[in-house]
């Protein structure tokens, strides 16, 4: 039984705090104040997503989170649930469950709470929120309303076990039918099976011989490949030798063109001699340039005004000075001629040195090729290629033959297997027929027993609904009943009316009566919250239903608490005057703090 409810930032409520006691409680509020929001908030606090409430859309506009707190008892044990939902963040939803009096309880998980609640009520976890909290739409827009009720009764009475047994037996029967069809399709005889076995042995023998021949031929082919590789190595060597000799001849011709012996040692000696000659020419040039400078100085002194001999410093007359100057100028001419000849000789020597250096470098780089480290084969390459081509053709023929033998082997083995399967099928065909007969009989018996138990279980509920219905619709001969699958229909002479064709009042009354009867007869549920169940009934039936709800919540009855939201204040006040266990809780915009 629920004793306290606190909602913060839940839809239209900034803060709503209510207390509830046992018996029938009317929650009075004008339209639009939030009666349905109250029922949804309490259901979400206890059951979370299983309540079918869109909690994200219920966070009050302009707020970042909503909080719902509910205190209630289960089998005289106090519980308190606080559920919080934030718009954003990694931990958007948080739940805290405390057991015991406020301030002294211990914490348990929400899963443990649901297990305790289900254990006390005896209703599956997915069905419990639908029975405990009934919004207005569920009372007026349900078709297959009580399929969950039938499932629950099936579990209580062992009907689900019978139906599972029936399904299992039916599946066994279908499997037996498939085996029978397979056995009938295998109609081979023993004709040819002996010949197939002989063929299998012959094929295996030939394939073994082919495998041995393929191994030998493959080895021979690898040997031929080795011989051909050695021939390629020596052919490459011969080509390199030919190129070496051609390069050597080219260098010899270049050496002879510059007057050299092509022998590398002779070329080196000639290079050294050229270097010595070059040194001598450079020394001669240096001496000539020095003498030129000296003679030029003498000529300059002799032509000066003093006319003094630059050697003995004796004064010279004009004729003597002119003669000496003339002699020195003749010497300068000879020295210039010597310099020109020496420069020409230097250029000639440098050109010869460059040619010798080029030839020497080329000779130093040119090395004779190394022969292969394998002996030269004494075979003809064309003969080897012909042998390899013939061997390849033989191997290809052998592989083709092996493939054909493999196909023949598969066919022969398949024939033998088919004959063996035919024998097995013949011996088991009778067994499959027996299994099919037994499975079919068991499925029929289990289905019949399940149907009988279902009728027995739903019959009393249907009868009780019909009796209560007669109190509300006195003049109508039609009576509601639970049909197959748990749906409600209205029976009358000449047929039945499905639930979808009921009027709004008929739907509300049929749904509510069925729920009340199921809760009181097949569950341990002690509290129900109904959202506006009176508004779809005519005035007389509103009063009758209010009296019925007050009656079923009298002390000592199965239901300890029924909370009804409504705007029928006059009817509620009348019920309070008539019943001490009936209370009124007002919710209005004035209470929104």
SEROMI-766259 format. One record per residue (C-alpha): x, y, z; residue number from 1; residue in one letter. Coordinates in steps of 0.02 Angstrom, whole numbers, plus 50000, padded with zeros to 5 digits. Example, Ala and Ser with C-alpha at 12.3 -4.5 7.8 and 13.67 -1.06 7.14 Angstrom:
R:50615:49775:50390:1:a
R:50684:49947:50357:2:s
END
This chain:
R:50000:50000:50000:1:x
R:50065:50173:49953:2:x
R:50074:50297:50097:3:x
R:50168:50450:50029:4:x
R:50204:50529:49860:5:x
R:50323:50674:49822:6:x
R:50345:50740:49645:7:x
R:50468:50879:49600:8:x
R:50472:50963:49429:9:x
R:50358:50829:49358:10:x
R:50253:50897:49213:11:x
R:50143:51035:49287:12:x
R:50202:51005:49465:13:x
R:50346:51105:49534:14:x
R:50319:51014:49698:15:x
R:50176:50900:49748:16:x
R:50173:50807:49915:17:x
R:50027:50692:49958:18:x
R:49990:50559:50091:19:x
R:49871:50412:50071:20:x
R:49790:50288:50187:21:x
R:49695:50124:50167:22:x
R:49524:50109:50088:23:x
R:49454:50208:49941:24:x
R:49536:50377:49908:25:x
R:49467:50502:49783:26:x
R:49597:50623:49712:27:x
R:49494:50775:49664:28:x
R:49563:50897:49534:29:x
R:49497:51003:49393:30:x
R:49532:50953:49214:31:x
R:49709:50999:49160:32:x
R:49779:51006:49336:33:x
R:49873:50840:49316:34:x
R:49775:50689:49378:35:x
R:49850:50575:49246:36:x
R:50022:50652:49279:37:x
R:50005:50601:49462:38:x
R:49966:50419:49419:39:x
R:50107:50413:49290:40:x
R:50231:50490:49412:41:x
R:50196:50361:49548:42:x
R:50205:50217:49421:43:x
R:50372:50282:49352:44:x
R:50446:50301:49525:45:x
R:50416:50117:49565:46:x
R:50435:50031:49396:47:x
R:50539:50151:49290:48:x
R:50535:50115:49102:49:x
R:50422:49962:49132:50:x
R:50282:50082:49178:51:x
R:50270:50138:48996:52:x
R:50288:50322:49044:53:x
R:50388:50446:48939:54:x
R:50491:50517:49084:55:x
R:50600:50628:48973:56:x
R:50446:50721:48911:57:x
R:50383:50735:49091:58:x
R:50527:50844:49155:59:x
R:50451:51013:49194:60:x
R:50486:51147:49065:61:x
R:50637:51252:49112:62:x
R:50705:51124:49236:63:x
R:50855:51008:49218:64:x
R:50792:50860:49319:65:x
R:50639:50780:49396:66:x
R:50622:50679:49558:67:x
R:50486:50558:49613:68:x
R:50480:50485:49790:69:x
R:50357:50351:49846:70:x
R:50339:50266:50017:71:x
R:50241:50101:50025:72:x
R:50230:49935:50115:73:x
R:50247:49757:50053:74:x
R:50192:49621:50175:75:x
R:50207:49744:50322:76:x
R:50385:49797:50271:77:x
R:50414:49981:50235:78:x
R:50501:50034:50074:79:x
R:50550:50204:50003:80:x
R:50596:50231:49819:81:x
R:50678:50390:49752:82:x
R:50700:50400:49563:83:x
R:50790:50547:49480:84:x
R:50804:50588:49295:85:x
R:50918:50723:49222:86:x
R:50906:50796:49047:87:x
R:51092:50772:49012:88:x
R:51246:50688:49085:89:x
R:51322:50515:49089:90:x
R:51215:50458:49239:91:x
R:51048:50528:49181:92:x
R:50938:50414:49289:93:x
R:50971:50363:49468:94:x
R:50866:50253:49585:95:x
R:50881:50230:49774:96:x
R:50779:50100:49870:97:x
R:50777:50098:50060:98:x
R:50700:49962:50170:99:x
R:50636:50001:50344:100:x
R:50577:50157:50436:101:x
R:50642:50325:50371:102:x
R:50817:50363:50435:103:x
R:50853:50185:50494:104:x
R:50832:50079:50338:105:x
R:50958:49991:50228:106:x
R:50983:50006:50041:107:x
R:50935:49873:49912:108:x
R:50936:49872:49722:109:x
R:50784:49911:49617:110:x
R:50796:49735:49546:111:x
R:50783:49661:49720:112:x
R:50632:49771:49755:113:x
R:50542:49710:49598:114:x
R:50582:49529:49644:115:x
R:50507:49553:49817:116:x
R:50355:49639:49745:117:x
R:50328:49502:49615:118:x
R:50352:49368:49748:119:x
R:50221:49449:49860:120:x
R:50093:49486:49724:121:x
R:50118:49326:49622:122:x
R:50103:49417:49454:123:x
R:50239:49424:49319:124:x
R:50347:49580:49322:125:x
R:50289:49640:49150:126:x
R:50104:49621:49199:127:x
R:50112:49700:49371:128:x
R:50125:49884:49318:129:x
R:49974:49863:49203:130:x
R:49866:49798:49345:131:x
R:49925:49915:49482:132:x
R:49919:50079:49383:133:x
R:49779:50101:49255:134:x
R:49780:50266:49157:135:x
R:49619:50322:49077:136:x
R:49672:50268:48901:137:x
R:49697:50088:48956:138:x
R:49517:50078:49015:139:x
R:49441:50140:48852:140:x
R:49560:50087:48712:141:x
R:49608:49907:48749:142:x
R:49572:49762:48632:143:x
R:49665:49604:48681:144:x
R:49666:49671:48859:145:x
R:49689:49513:48960:146:x
R:49805:49404:48860:147:x
R:49927:49437:49004:148:x
R:49792:49378:49126:149:x
R:49771:49216:49032:150:x
R:49959:49191:49030:151:x
R:49964:49213:49217:152:x
R:49822:49090:49245:153:x
R:49909:48968:49128:154:x
R:50063:48975:49237:155:x
R:49963:48949:49396:156:x
R:49865:48801:49329:157:x
R:50004:48715:49230:158:x
R:49920:48757:49065:159:x
R:50079:48832:48993:160:x
R:50171:48669:49030:161:x
R:50038:48572:48938:162:x
R:50047:48687:48788:163:x
R:50237:48676:48785:164:x
R:50220:48486:48788:165:x
R:50095:48496:48645:166:x
R:50213:48606:48543:167:x
R:50358:48489:48577:168:x
R:50255:48336:48528:169:x
R:50197:48423:48369:170:x
R:50376:48465:48322:171:x
R:50428:48284:48352:172:x
R:50285:48230:48239:173:x
R:50338:48351:48101:174:x
R:50516:48288:48113:175:x
R:50453:48108:48099:176:x
R:50354:48157:47943:177:x
R:50511:48230:47865:178:x
R:50608:48071:47905:179:x
R:50469:47966:47828:180:x
R:50474:48069:47667:181:x
R:50662:48051:47659:182:x
R:50653:47863:47688:183:x
R:50523:47843:47551:184:x
R:50627:47941:47427:185:x
R:50777:47824:47452:186:x
R:50719:47672:47350:187:x
R:50883:47608:47281:188:x
R:50917:47423:47271:189:x
R:51079:47324:47289:190:x
R:51097:47309:47098:191:x
R:51267:47372:47046:192:x
R:51332:47403:47223:193:x
R:51457:47257:47212:194:x
R:51521:47322:47046:195:x
R:51535:47496:47124:196:x
R:51643:47427:47266:197:x
R:51758:47337:47141:198:x
R:51770:47497:47039:199:x
R:51817:47594:47198:200:x
R:51965:47478:47232:201:x
R:52022:47482:47049:202:x
R:52013:47672:47046:203:x
R:52110:47688:47209:204:x
R:52247:47573:47142:205:x
R:52265:47672:46980:206:x
R:52264:47837:47075:207:x
R:52403:47772:47188:208:x
R:52506:47726:47034:209:x
R:52473:47896:46958:210:x
R:52531:47980:47119:211:x
R:52695:47883:47113:212:x
R:52721:47927:46930:213:x
R:52683:48110:46965:214:x
R:52812:48114:47105:215:x
R:52947:48038:46991:216:x
R:52906:48152:46845:217:x
R:52903:48304:46958:218:x
R:53077:48258:47024:219:x
R:53141:48238:46844:220:x
R:53066:48407:46797:221:x
R:53155:48492:46943:222:x
R:53319:48411:46885:223:x
R:53291:48478:46708:224:x
R:53257:48651:46779:225:x
R:53424:48640:46872:226:x
R:53518:48594:46712:227:x
R:53436:48740:46619:228:x
R:53483:48861:46759:229:x
R:53666:48805:46748:230:x
R:53662:48829:46559:231:x
R:53594:49005:46587:232:x
R:53735:49043:46711:233:x
R:53871:48990:46586:234:x
R:53785:49081:46443:235:x
R:53787:49241:46548:236:x
R:53972:49211:46588:237:x
R:54015:49189:46403:238:x
R:53923:49351:46364:239:x
R:54021:49446:46499:240:x
R:54187:49375:46433:241:x
R:54143:49431:46257:242:x
R:54103:49607:46320:243:x
R:54266:49611:46420:244:x
R:54370:49564:46269:245:x
R:54283:49694:46161:246:x
R:54316:49830:46291:247:x
R:54499:49775:46303:248:x
R:54520:49788:46116:249:x
R:54441:49962:46117:250:x
R:54563:50021:46251:251:x
R:54711:49946:46157:252:x
R:54661:50045:46002:253:x
R:54647:50205:46106:254:x
R:54819:50173:46184:255:x
R:54900:50145:46014:256:x
R:54816:50305:45950:257:x
R:54916:50405:46078:258:x
R:55074:50304:46050:259:x
R:55058:50191:46202:260:x
R:55086:50007:46227:261:x
R:54916:49936:46283:262:x
R:55001:49837:46419:263:x
R:54940:49912:46586:264:x
R:55116:49911:46663:265:x
R:55189:50001:46511:266:x
R:55050:50129:46520:267:x
R:55091:50161:46703:268:x
R:55276:50182:46662:269:x
R:55236:50304:46522:270:x
R:55127:50402:46642:271:x
R:55273:50419:46763:272:x
R:55390:50473:46622:273:x
R:55268:50606:46565:274:x
R:55259:50672:46743:275:x
R:55450:50689:46748:276:x
R:55453:50780:46579:277:x
R:55316:50897:46640:278:x
R:55420:50939:46794:279:x
R:55572:50977:46683:280:x
R:55469:51092:46570:281:x
R:55398:51185:46719:282:x
R:55576:51210:46788:283:x
R:55637:51277:46620:284:x
R:55489:51397:46614:285:x
R:55529:51460:46788:286:x
R:55713:51489:46742:287:x
R:55668:51578:46581:288:x
R:55544:51693:46670:289:x
R:55675:51736:46802:290:x
R:55809:51778:46670:291:x
R:55681:51882:46575:292:x
R:55650:51985:46731:293:x
R:55838:52011:46760:294:x
R:55876:52062:46580:295:x
R:55728:52180:46574:296:x
R:55795:52265:46731:297:x
R:55968:52283:46655:298:x
R:55896:52360:46498:299:x
R:55797:52484:46603:300:x
R:55955:52536:46700:301:x
R:56061:52552:46544:302:x
R:55933:52667:46466:303:x
R:55925:52778:46619:304:x
R:56013:52949:46627:305:x
R:56157:52894:46738:306:x
R:56233:52770:46611:307:x
R:56315:52665:46749:308:x
R:56358:52483:46726:309:x
R:56240:52382:46838:310:x
R:56378:52254:46871:311:x
R:56537:52356:46906:312:x
R:56450:52524:46933:313:x
R:56574:52605:46816:314:x
R:56515:52753:46715:315:x
R:56482:52708:46533:316:x
R:56490:52818:46381:317:x
R:56342:52831:46267:318:x
R:56404:52711:46133:319:x
R:56450:52578:46259:320:x
R:56282:52592:46346:321:x
R:56189:52579:46180:322:x
R:56287:52425:46132:323:x
R:56253:52339:46298:324:x
R:56070:52384:46289:325:x
R:56057:52311:46115:326:x
R:56140:52150:46171:327:x
R:56016:52133:46316:328:x
R:55865:52164:46203:329:x
R:55924:52026:46086:330:x
R:55934:51913:46239:331:x
R:55755:51959:46287:332:x
R:55695:51907:46114:333:x
R:55782:51739:46133:334:x
R:55705:51715:46305:335:x
R:55528:51754:46242:336:x
R:55550:51626:46102:337:x
R:55608:51498:46231:338:x
R:55455:51536:46340:339:x
R:55334:51516:46195:340:x
R:55413:51349:46149:341:x
R:55410:51291:46331:342:x
R:55224:51337:46348:343:x
R:55184:51241:46190:344:x
R:55281:51092:46255:345:x
R:55188:51106:46422:346:x
R:55017:51102:46337:347:x
R:55071:50954:46230:348:x
R:55132:50859:46385:349:x
R:54971:50898:46482:350:x
R:54862:50835:46337:351:x
R:54966:50676:46327:352:x
R:54954:50655:46517:353:x
R:54763:50672:46509:354:x
R:54748:50539:46374:355:x
R:54866:50424:46469:356:x
R:54764:50451:46630:357:x
R:54602:50410:46541:358:x
R:54671:50250:46466:359:x
R:54752:50201:46631:360:x
R:54589:50227:46729:361:x
R:54491:50125:46603:362:x
R:54618:49985:46609:363:x
R:54615:49987:46800:364:x
R:54424:49971:46803:365:x
R:54416:49835:46672:366:x
R:54419:49667:46761:367:x
R:54394:49494:46684:368:x
R:54228:49411:46738:369:x
R:54226:49268:46865:370:x
R:54165:49099:46798:371:x
R:54014:49012:46883:372:x
R:54052:48899:47032:373:x
R:53964:48752:46945:374:x
R:54038:48645:46807:375:x
R:53989:48684:46628:376:x
R:53851:48561:46574:377:x
R:53896:48453:46430:378:x
R:53719:48453:46358:379:x
R:53622:48541:46223:380:x
R:53497:48672:46281:381:x
R:53374:48635:46142:382:x
R:53373:48451:46194:383:x
R:53339:48498:46376:384:x
R:53195:48614:46326:385:x
R:53119:48477:46219:386:x
R:53132:48351:46363:387:x
R:53049:48474:46483:388:x
R:52905:48510:46361:389:x
R:52874:48324:46339:390:x
R:52878:48298:46528:391:x
R:52754:48442:46556:392:x
R:52634:48363:46432:393:x
R:52648:48195:46522:394:x
R:52615:48276:46693:395:x
R:52463:48370:46624:396:x
R:52393:48207:46554:397:x
R:52421:48120:46721:398:x
R:52333:48260:46817:399:x
R:52186:48254:46698:400:x
R:52172:48067:46720:401:x
R:52182:48086:46909:402:x
R:52040:48214:46906:403:x
R:51930:48099:46802:404:x
R:51966:47954:46920:405:x
R:51921:48065:47068:406:x
R:51749:48101:46991:407:x
R:51722:47916:46960:408:x
R:51773:47876:47138:409:x
R:51649:48004:47209:410:x
R:51507:47934:47103:411:x
R:51545:47754:47154:412:x
R:51558:47799:47340:413:x
R:51396:47900:47328:414:x
R:51308:47750:47253:415:x
R:51368:47638:47395:416:x
R:51313:47766:47526:417:x
R:51142:47782:47446:418:x
R:51117:47594:47453:419:x
R:51171:47590:47635:420:x
R:51056:47736:47677:421:x
R:50916:47646:47588:422:x
R:50942:47494:47698:423:x
R:50943:47602:47855:424:x
R:50789:47696:47797:425:x
R:50696:47534:47767:426:x
R:50733:47473:47944:427:x
R:50686:47641:48027:428:x
R:50532:47685:47923:429:x
R:50420:47587:48040:430:x
R:50499:47673:48191:431:x
R:50463:47845:48115:432:x
R:50281:47796:48088:433:x
R:50268:47743:48268:434:x
R:50346:47905:48330:435:x
R:50228:48007:48219:436:x
R:50076:47917:48287:437:x
R:50130:47935:48468:438:x
R:50179:48119:48448:439:x
R:50015:48162:48362:440:x
R:49914:48079:48499:441:x
R:50014:48164:48637:442:x
R:49995:48335:48555:443:x
R:49806:48312:48539:444:x
R:49790:48255:48720:445:x
R:49897:48397:48789:446:x
R:49804:48528:48685:447:x
R:49635:48460:48738:448:x
R:49685:48461:48922:449:x
R:49755:48638:48908:450:x
R:49594:48698:48826:451:x
R:49490:48615:48961:452:x
R:49591:48693:49101:453:x
R:49582:48863:49016:454:x
R:49393:48851:49007:455:x
R:49388:48798:49188:456:x
R:49499:48944:49239:457:x
R:49413:49077:49135:458:x
R:49237:49014:49165:459:x
R:49222:49074:49347:460:x
R:49297:49243:49302:461:x
R:49175:49262:49156:462:x
R:49029:49212:49269:463:x
R:49082:49337:49402:464:x
R:49098:49475:49272:465:x
R:48925:49434:49205:466:x
R:48848:49442:49380:467:x
R:48927:49611:49415:468:x
R:48878:49671:49241:469:x
R:48696:49633:49278:470:x
R:48702:49752:49426:471:x
R:48750:49895:49309:472:x
R:48649:49852:49153:473:x
R:48489:49782:49227:474:x
R:48384:49794:49069:475:x
R:48515:49722:48950:476:x
R:48514:49533:48915:477:x
R:48694:49536:48853:478:x
R:48831:49475:48969:479:x
R:49021:49495:48950:480:x
R:49140:49348:48950:481:x
R:49324:49310:48923:482:x
R:49350:49234:48751:483:x
R:49499:49138:48685:484:x
R:49663:49230:48704:485:x
R:49597:49332:48851:486:x
R:49495:49459:48751:487:x
R:49328:49522:48815:488:x
R:49169:49502:48714:489:x
R:48985:49536:48749:490:x
R:48876:49382:48723:491:x
R:48695:49394:48668:492:x
R:48567:49294:48574:493:x
R:48623:49260:48397:494:x
R:48806:49301:48420:495:x
R:48931:49408:48515:496:x
R:48996:49587:48511:497:x
R:49186:49609:48512:498:x
R:49268:49726:48636:499:x
R:49307:49853:48498:500:x
R:49120:49879:48469:501:x
R:49080:49915:48652:502:x
R:49023:50090:48700:503:x
R:49141:50196:48804:504:x
R:49048:50155:48964:505:x
R:49040:49969:48922:506:x
R:49228:49964:48888:507:x
R:49270:50053:49051:508:x
R:49155:49943:49154:509:x
R:49207:49778:49072:510:x
R:49392:49818:49089:511:x
R:49376:49877:49268:512:x
R:49270:49730:49325:513:x
R:49389:49606:49245:514:x
R:49539:49687:49327:515:x
R:49458:49691:49498:516:x
R:49406:49509:49487:517:x
R:49577:49452:49428:518:x
R:49668:49554:49561:519:x
R:49558:49490:49702:520:x
R:49552:49308:49644:521:x
R:49720:49270:49565:522:x
R:49847:49391:49638:523:x
R:49914:49461:49802:524:x
R:49903:49642:49743:525:x
R:49841:49756:49882:526:x
R:49839:49927:49796:527:x
R:49765:49992:49632:528:x
R:49772:50167:49557:529:x
R:49635:50208:49430:530:x
R:49638:50365:49323:531:x
R:49463:50438:49294:532:x
R:49365:50274:49284:533:x
R:49198:50362:49326:534:x
R:49198:50494:49189:535:x
R:49145:50372:49050:536:x
R:48991:50307:49142:537:x
R:48817:50377:49159:538:x
R:48773:50454:49329:539:x
R:48687:50299:49396:540:x
R:48829:50182:49350:541:x
R:48956:50306:49420:542:x
R:48874:50289:49588:543:x
R:48863:50099:49573:544:x
R:49048:50086:49528:545:x
R:49099:50203:49671:546:x
R:49001:50095:49793:547:x
R:49082:49938:49722:548:x
R:49256:50012:49745:549:x
R:49215:50063:49923:550:x
R:49148:49888:49956:551:x
R:49302:49795:49893:552:x
R:49417:49905:50001:553:x
R:49324:49879:50164:554:x
R:49439:49821:50308:555:x
R:49471:49635:50296:556:x
R:49446:49625:50107:557:x
R:49581:49578:49981:558:x
R:49613:49755:49916:559:x
R:49681:49871:50049:560:x
R:49690:50028:49943:561:x
R:49609:50098:49785:562:x
R:49655:50273:49728:563:x
R:49536:50352:49601:564:x
R:49567:50518:49512:565:x
R:49411:50614:49465:566:x
R:49330:50784:49455:567:x
R:49165:50714:49523:568:x
R:49180:50802:49692:569:x
R:48995:50786:49737:570:x
R:48998:50598:49710:571:x
R:49158:50583:49812:572:x
R:49087:50684:49956:573:x
R:48932:50575:49955:574:x
R:49040:50418:49967:575:x
R:49139:50492:50113:576:x
R:48976:50520:50205:577:x
R:48921:50340:50172:578:x
R:49087:50248:50208:579:x
R:49214:50279:50346:580:x
R:49353:50199:50240:581:x
R:49331:50327:50099:582:x
R:49442:50481:50091:583:x
R:49466:50634:49982:584:x
R:49633:50713:49930:585:x
R:49624:50880:49841:586:x
R:49752:50931:49708:587:x
R:49742:51105:49635:588:x
R:49853:51238:49562:589:x
R:49852:51324:49732:590:x
R:49954:51178:49802:591:x
R:50093:51197:49672:592:x
R:50231:51276:49776:593:x
END
